[in-house]
Amino acid sequence: MKVVPFWGCMMPLKYPQMELALRRTLPNLGIELVDIDGFTCCPDPIYFKARDKMKWLVTAARNLAVAEETDHMLITMCSGCISTLKEAQFLLNEDPALKDEVNKRLKRINREYQGKTIIKHAVEMIRDDLGLEAVKKSIKKPLEGITVAIHYGCHILKPSQIMHVDDADYPSILEDFINAIGATPLEHHEKVLCCGKGCMDEELPLEMTEAIFASIEKSGADCMGLICPTCFSSFDLGQIMISRKKGKNYNIPVIYLFQLLGLAQGLSAEEVGLHIHRVKADRILEKINGSVKI
């Protein structure tokens, strides 16, 4: 199966370990990544859209027009990217006059949005187009005994009438993924709470982050599992900020789900980039491999 990856901004620039994990795990599922040139920022579904919605829409449409040069599905690995691209596609396909206006602007750079590309988040594509049995068959070292507190965040689920990924209030797609790699997903009360990144307030984002960590700590999970690099930035660095400002140390490893998949496929911590996280995953690795430090 061939797919076009839309890496966005944050992975290549800030968190290349996530891109690395995807490049090393997806081929084991029979997925070939077809990289193409020409993509830009999605762009950001919060601040950019709030500042100038038309420019946001035109930029997203240009990215989609680039993807339409191939006949392959477009997959994203970031909740913000999937939110922008899916919403832009929805708005343009629902409003012919808006689509005409956007294409009038794209014509200046010899582009045209047609609306024919299928867009999915990587985990959605695996569930719908491969099936989780493909994940199970790729596993060499099931993560038995590892408990994972899932963080969904906002954008992959909502608005539900556009995203159509899962039940927005009672999702299970990420728990099913965790089960497929042999680990155990644990319920906690704040799994669909916003990470706080989009709040225009100095204190509120850290309060929201702390509420989520308090919920995870209460669950007793070994780590947090997520699928969004923006959320990761709130939680990996956020724990350091909570420790400095509030004197509370959670020490909960924050792990991108495809890094966990890599470990289950037999890759080392370094091969999926866990060694560059601020909050180290030593206790996870000790459970998997015995006494291992990174």
Secondary structure, DSSP 8 states (H G I E B T S, - for coil): -EEEEE-TTHHHHT-HHHHHHHHHHGGGGT-EE---S-------TTHHHHH-HHHHHHHHHHHHHHHTTSSSEEEESSHHHHHHHHHHHHHHHH-HHHHHHHHHHHGGGT--------EEEHHHHIIIII-HHHHHHH-SS--TT-EEEE---STTT-SHHHH-SS-SSS--HHHHHHHHTT-EEE--TTTTS--STT--SSSHHHHHHHHHHHHHHHHT-SEEEES-HHHHHHHHHHHHHHHHHH-------EEEHHHHHHHHTT--TTTTTGGGSSS--HHHHHHHHSS---
